[in-house]
């Protein structure tokens, strides 16, 4: 399978179908073929088809998911495009660096998602939290927001440049023997981690959100493999068992 087949462009909550069409055209011109929609406000319509200008196949093949977590559940690398520079807690990459990472990951057999937000409000904080890193097109800070279709075009072109720059994909270094954990597995781990922290009374009345955000960042940087996630979940299971035993031993 070629690298481009492992890179999906995910549009979240798109408000104008015309932009979905423009995104399809942007991808097809750059030899990319995977457009994924998350809860679009209006699905593919006449305007979308008109703006796709012949990239109808991509448009009509695009799967629709109810939320971002489901759309990227099988991905090992998830990068979120944001118009708001330095307002996110994530490491922020230039498009060329992000594209390089995406293409390298795809060559190593990983599933990659580049995620784009709504026209009016972009990606929510919860959605950005599902991303390992942010991508910001270094636009004028005083007028930083590109049209959604234009942002997709910039990234699609940059990904194509990165793919053309790869001298010989077949001869590329073999990937690590074990794949990084997929997104869905990591979410399972974070859920169990949250439950365990509650059980051992780690938060002591404080809101768990801030600690969980920091822990997500920490584990995000570690690029955990499937095996490492299993190890950590084993530790959490034991901690939960001990917390239950301690709870039973406590005088009521
Ligand atoms: N008003 C929104 C802008 C949304 S533009 C906001 O403040 O976030 C729609 C989408 O296009 C964004 O969510 C983002 O994914 C992408 N986009 C627009 N401009 C961008 C930029 N300068 N860098 C990276 N992505 C950008």
Boltz pocket constraint, residues with backbone or C-beta under 6 A from the ligand:
constraints:
  - pocket:
      binder: B
      contacts: [[A, 80], [A, 81], [A, 82], [A, 83], [A, 84], [A, 115], [A, 116], [A, 117], [A, 118], [A, 119], [A, 120], [A, 121], [A, 122], [A, 123], [A, 135], [A, 136], [A, 137], [A, 138], [A, 139], [A, 144], [A, 145], [A, 146], [A, 147], [A, 148], [A, 151]]
      max_distance: 6.0
